[in-house]
Amino acid sequence: MLLRDKQPGAQGAGSFPENPVLLRRWRGDWAESQHRGAWALVDGAGDVKDGAGDFRAPIFARSSTKSLQALPLLESGAAKHFGLTTQDFALACSSHNAEDCHTRPVLGLLDRLELNVGHLLCGSQAPGDPAVRRELFSRGEAPSALHHNCSGKHAGFLALGKHLGVAPEEYLLPDSESQLLVRRAVLEMCALEEGEWGLAMDGCSAPTFRMPLHKLALGMARISDPQNLGATRADACRHLTDAVASHPALVAGTHKRLCTDLARVTRGRLFPKIGAEAVYVVGVCGADLGLAVKIDDGNSEAMNRVVLGLLMKLGLLSRNELDELGSWTEDTLHNAAGLAVGRTEVLLG
């Protein structure tokens, strides 16, 4: 297996490694755009099995860590105390489209916590689903925090905080008891040493983690195959992966969402999650493998196509699964009139 590993150099804080081109778009006979990035396939022991680019350089993991951040919700007893369901677990891992199947259970959990939408500190966001967005605006209503793609994660944070006695207005503070548990879970799952990680504020105002890309892949390998973890953590991991397998639409949505389609088509064998700025992770349940991808320029369309290309290259999708995912793997580019005008070229070596 070819391993194209570049050791991190002395890039400045605002610099990127010289990562390889992973995707190029052609218009006619000429290259029109290209997208550089890095990726790593890692096992639960932390061994890099394959990869390209400077996958040891740190990136912001953004929402790709949501399942890791949800572990204390189960481990602390909060989930049991408040009667959380598999739907709640899937939503805690989600970046959702604000469809009814997303917002209704989040409201239900807030009600069980004796809290309301005003306690969600993620900010307001227009629904990601275009039909839901049109309907909301046609009624003259403004989006709320409930429609934010992270409202499920935040409802889970509120449940954890309330169980631990953290005031609702303090549940996002990095040094609150609940966020310290979240941080410890992420650091342990990704085997992050002192100096390997950093914290900043995410788009939803929660702490977000900066870490080497291959360590992010390690975390996904461990959560999707937790046999070597302690009993309590392994049980929490299985609850989360089973929840996404049972409710694939809840982790993203029913309208053009790769996370949902991968979980649905593979019946939960793949445990996928997007992060902002073109970060993507996939755990392979029961196979001791985690994949992490970062497209340097943050282009999500390029990210989706590279992820599918990697899953094909690595043999992680069957022929039937690939057929079901055909809309994601089309290489020909068409214009608004339906005419073929170019092609997409995925470059993975």
Helices and strands as residue ranges (DSSP letters): E 3-5, E 21-27, E 30-42, E 48-53, E 58-60, G 62-65, H 66-69, H 71-75, H 78-81, H 86-92, H 100-112, G 117-119, H 130-138, G 145-147, H 151-164, G 168-170, H 177-189, E 198-201, E 207-212, H 213-224, H 231-246, G 248-251, H 258-265, E 270-275, E 279-284, E 289-295, H 300-313, H 319-324, G 326-328, E 332-334, E 340-346
